[in-house]
């Protein structure tokens, strides 16, 4: 077991974060999804961040939060619209240490504050258990094509408690 992580902080996305987030995105896919996806699938998926300008534009178009430890980004999550977790990635060095949960909690709280009653996510096979433990329920299986490779994921949904209520 690694050392305990200093408490992560959250902050909004800045355009200057794009190269670091692209690196976290690629490292997360390459190191954390190997049990569920082939090397070819991982390469196609990670290549989404190769065009940093397009990747940064996507992050900027959504409500993107960054988790930092001692000022350095270690993960990020993006809320699309008011009710869909579009991206949630953590650096492999902090996987399983609460960074993903912190990001997910923040997006759920923000969505609830906007009056959202339920959240959805298209979870990778590698992230299914993470979302299941958080109360998300599988709705349907999907196949998506990324750069010529087919990848499976699962649309999951969670009803938010006390949506829009303070607490």
Buried (B, 14 or more C-beta within 10 A) or exposed (E): EEEEBEEBEBEEBEEEBBEBBBBBBBBBBBEBBEEBBEEEBBBBBBBBBEEEEEBBEBBBEBBBBBBBBEEEBBBBBBBBEBBBBBBBBBBBBBBEBBBBBBBBBBBBEBBBBBEBEEBBBBBBBBBBEBBBEBBBEEEEEEEEEBEEBEBEBBBBBBEBEEBEEEE
